[in-house]
Amino acid sequence: MELLTILLLAAAVSFDSLAIGMTYGMAKIVIPILPRIMLSAISFVTILSAMFIGDLLIINMTPKGAELFGGGILVLLGLYSLWRTYQQSDQPVELPQEPVQEVSVITVMRVFKDPLEADYDRSMTISLFESVFLGLALAFDSFAAGIGASVLNFPRLFTSGAVMAFSLVFLSLGLLLGAKIDAAVKGAFLKWIPGAIIVLIGLIKISV
């Protein structure tokens, strides 16, 4: 049961990679294999670091308190994911036009709002350098989920490795699908699934 829960959480956290891949595929922007691995590796490092932090947070907690805390984090993360999905509904895919002359805090923050901004030089190909910023933008959910997973006593390396694997597979699959399907599919019901799964896992852990 715990194995299934870990895999479901890893898949849900990594679902953004599928959405990003589809967005880039529809925009005809290429992400080579090395930048894809970099993106996935950032997710691995992020969730592993978050799980170490989670261990520190529960030092003085009772087992039940840790369950409530970890489950609560996952519920909040899932609700945030659903809210973000709602906010982004029906937004068209628009390519940024002007190349970025200098990378700054402002340009990095733009990637969090619009992942297509990661193509700083507008070359229609994400470089290894650009993939770092895209990876950081994708890592937010991984960090929050990592704390929750640690508090719930999930194994660190297996959970982090599962997130990395799902992230790489979903990103590659998204690029493939995005190049072949109509942009309207991006608004299908599938986009609501990750947030719902994370909320469900959190509620289960709270109620057990």
C-alpha positions as a printed NumPy array, in Angstrom:
array([[  0.   ,   0.   ,   0.   ],
       [  2.825,   2.416,   0.878],
       [  4.583,   1.629,  -2.422],
       [  1.435,   2.514,  -4.371],
       [  1.016,   5.71 ,  -2.346],
       [  4.61 ,   6.76 ,  -3.04 ],
       [  4.247,   6.086,  -6.768],
       [  0.942,   7.991,  -6.913],
       [  2.489,  10.944,  -5.093],
       [  5.568,  10.898,  -7.347],
       [  3.369,  10.772, -10.453],
       [  1.134,  13.59 ,  -9.203],
       [  4.085,  15.818,  -8.269],
       [  5.7  ,  15.139, -11.655],
       [  2.541,  15.808, -13.653],
       [  3.661,  19.399, -14.199],
       [  6.469,  17.952, -16.315],
       [  3.873,  16.396, -18.606],
       [  2.04 ,  19.719, -18.897],
       [  5.294,  21.599, -19.541],
       [  6.327,  19.034, -22.135],
       [  2.995,  19.369, -23.932],
       [  3.242,  23.162, -23.847],
       [  6.743,  23.092, -25.33 ],
       [  5.715,  20.456, -27.852],
       [  2.782,  22.557, -29.052],
       [  5.064,  25.593, -29.257],
       [  7.6  ,  23.517, -31.261],
       [ 10.343,  24.216, -28.715],
       [ 12.871,  21.384, -28.412],
       [ 14.225,  20.094, -25.091],
       [ 17.227,  17.793, -25.807],
       [ 17.925,  14.775, -23.629],
       [ 20.639,  16.36 , -21.428],
       [ 18.453,  19.334, -20.401],
       [ 15.639,  16.856, -19.706],
       [ 17.925,  14.887, -17.401],
       [ 18.972,  18.137, -15.725],
       [ 15.322,  19.046, -15.112],
       [ 14.662,  15.653, -13.554],
       [ 17.853,  15.78 , -11.476],
       [ 16.789,  19.132, -10.021],
       [ 13.51 ,  17.535,  -8.943],
       [ 15.498,  14.707,  -7.311],
       [ 17.769,  17.084,  -5.387],
       [ 14.85 ,  19.318,  -4.402],
       [ 12.65 ,  16.591,  -2.965],
       [ 15.604,  14.878,  -1.248],
       [ 16.637,  18.164,   0.393],
       [ 13.049,  18.838,   1.417],
       [ 12.799,  15.406,   3.021],
       [ 15.871,  16.118,   5.171],
       [ 14.233,  19.383,   6.243],
       [ 11.036,  17.488,   6.986],
       [ 12.976,  15.172,   9.292],
       [ 14.107,  18.18 ,  11.328],
       [ 10.566,  19.525,  11.603],
       [  9.171,  16.404,  13.256],
       [ 11.918,  15.738,  15.817],
       [  9.621,  16.678,  18.717],
       [  6.343,  15.527,  17.156],
       [  4.313,  12.512,  18.159],
       [  3.647,   9.944,  15.391],
       [  0.016,  11.084,  15.136],
       [  1.043,  14.727,  15.073],
       [  3.494,  13.972,  12.266],
       [  0.744,  12.209,  10.291],
       [ -1.565,  15.215,  10.67 ],
       [  1.199,  17.669,   9.776],
       [  2.404,  15.734,   6.731],
       [ -1.11 ,  15.027,   5.508],
       [ -2.024,  18.684,   5.992],
       [  0.928,  19.802,   3.871],
       [ -0.147,  17.475,   1.056],
       [ -3.77 ,  18.668,   1.254],
       [ -2.647,  22.307,   1.041],
       [ -0.289,  21.499,  -1.834],
       [ -3.078,  19.697,  -3.693],
       [ -5.515,  22.57 ,  -3.156],
       [ -2.886,  25.026,  -4.388],
       [ -2.332,  22.868,  -7.468],
       [ -6.084,  22.854,  -8.187],
       [ -6.278,  26.622,  -7.7  ],
       [ -3.316,  27.174, -10.021],
       [ -4.929,  24.923, -12.627],
       [ -8.113,  26.988, -12.404],
       [ -6.143,  30.232, -12.746],
       [ -4.387,  28.953, -15.865],
       [ -7.525,  27.614, -17.537],
       [ -8.094,  28.717, -21.127],
       [ -4.817,  30.619, -21.353],
       [ -3.494,  30.358, -24.926],
       [  0.042,  29.238, -25.686],
       [  1.928,  32.4  , -26.683],
       [  5.609,  32.458, -27.562],
       [  7.716,  35.277, -26.054],
       [  9.169,  37.342, -28.882],
       [ 12.154,  39.33 , -27.612],
       [ 15.377,  37.539, -26.537],
       [ 16.511,  38.135, -22.956],
       [ 19.735,  40.127, -22.985],
       [ 20.659,  39.522, -19.346],
       [ 19.361,  36.953, -16.876],
       [ 18.113,  38.65 , -13.705],
       [ 15.815,  37.877, -10.804],
       [ 12.909,  39.33 , -12.791],
       [ 13.532,  37.136, -15.83 ],
       [ 13.89 ,  34.08 , -13.602],
       [ 10.576,  34.858, -11.871],
       [  8.905,  35.078, -15.276],
       [  9.682,  31.401, -15.799],
       [  7.599,  30.568, -12.717],
       [  4.644,  32.372, -14.291],
       [  5.205,  31.284, -17.896],
       [  7.517,  28.28 , -18.513],
       [  7.978,  29.301, -22.16 ],
       [ 10.054,  32.229, -20.858],
       [ 12.842,  29.733, -20.064],
       [ 13.886,  29.89 , -23.729],
       [ 15.843,  33.065, -23.019],
       [ 17.568,  33.335, -26.396],
       [ 14.358,  32.436, -28.322],
       [ 16.291,  29.741, -30.187],
       [ 13.342,  27.296, -29.937],
       [ 15.701,  24.924, -28.093],
       [ 16.196,  24.722, -24.322],
       [ 19.895,  24.653, -23.463],
       [ 21.441,  23.009, -20.408],
       [ 21.793,  26.472, -18.835],
       [ 18.16 ,  27.375, -19.507],
       [ 16.97 ,  24.02 , -18.172],
       [ 18.282,  24.927, -14.704],
       [ 15.808,  27.8  , -14.404],
       [ 12.966,  25.746, -15.832],
       [ 13.85 ,  22.975, -13.379],
       [ 13.723,  25.385, -10.449],
       [ 10.3  ,  26.574, -11.578],
       [  9.077,  22.975, -11.686],
       [ 10.656,  22.128,  -8.322],
       [  8.22 ,  24.08 ,  -6.143],
       [  5.712,  21.243,  -5.869],
       [  8.551,  18.779,  -5.297],
       [  9.83 ,  20.778,  -2.326],
       [  6.463,  20.999,  -0.584],
       [  5.673,  17.356,  -1.346],
       [  9.126,  16.334,  -0.102],
       [  8.483,  17.848,   3.319],
       [  5.101,  16.149,   3.496],
       [  6.523,  12.809,   2.364],
       [  9.326,  12.967,   4.915],
       [  6.937,  13.744,   7.753],
       [  4.888,  10.727,   6.662],
       [  8.071,   8.616,   6.884],
       [  8.373,   7.791,   3.177],
       [ 11.835,   6.436,   2.198],
       [ 14.016,   9.303,   0.973],
       [ 15.988,   7.814,  -1.909],
       [ 13.139,   5.759,  -3.327],
       [ 10.683,   8.674,  -3.198],
       [ 13.208,  11.104,  -4.726],
       [ 14.191,   8.569,  -7.385],
       [ 10.547,   7.918,  -8.254],
       [  9.926,  11.65 ,  -8.702],
       [ 13.016,  11.949, -10.925],
       [ 11.96 ,   8.974, -13.059],
       [  8.365,  10.15 , -13.448],
       [  9.557,  13.673, -14.23 ],
       [ 11.841,  12.471, -17.036],
       [  9.233,  10.117, -18.508],
       [  6.375,  12.634, -18.268],
       [  8.45 ,  15.454, -19.777],
       [  9.494,  13.272, -22.72 ],
       [  5.939,  12.007, -23.189],
       [  4.571,  15.542, -23.019],
       [  6.961,  16.745, -25.726],
       [  5.868,  13.872, -27.948],
       [  2.151,  14.414, -27.359],
       [  2.362,  18.195, -27.596],
       [  3.878,  17.973, -31.062],
       [  0.967,  15.845, -32.268],
       [ -2.197,  17.132, -30.616],
       [ -4.278,  20.263, -30.782],
       [ -3.7  ,  22.929, -28.138],
       [ -7.302,  22.556, -26.975],
       [ -6.447,  19.206, -25.392],
       [ -4.374,  21.072, -22.834],
       [ -7.626,  22.214, -21.281],
       [ -9.003,  18.707, -20.803],
       [-10.006,  17.245, -17.446],
       [ -6.621,  15.511, -17.037],
       [ -5.062,  18.71 , -15.722],
       [ -7.166,  18.463, -12.553],
       [ -5.994,  14.947, -11.66 ],
       [ -2.605,  15.701,  -9.967],
       [ -4.024,  18.153,  -7.435],
       [ -6.928,  15.836,  -6.662],
       [ -4.556,  12.886,  -6.098],
       [ -2.325,  14.882,  -3.736],
       [ -5.36 ,  16.091,  -1.744],
       [ -6.656,  12.515,  -1.541],
       [ -3.313,  11.148,  -0.288],
       [ -3.17 ,  13.894,   2.335],
       [ -6.721,  13.2  ,   3.528],
       [ -6.029,   9.465,   3.753],
       [ -2.921,  10.068,   5.855],
       [ -4.801,  12.46 ,   8.146],
       [ -7.701,  10.069,   8.668],
       [ -5.662,   6.895,   9.274]])
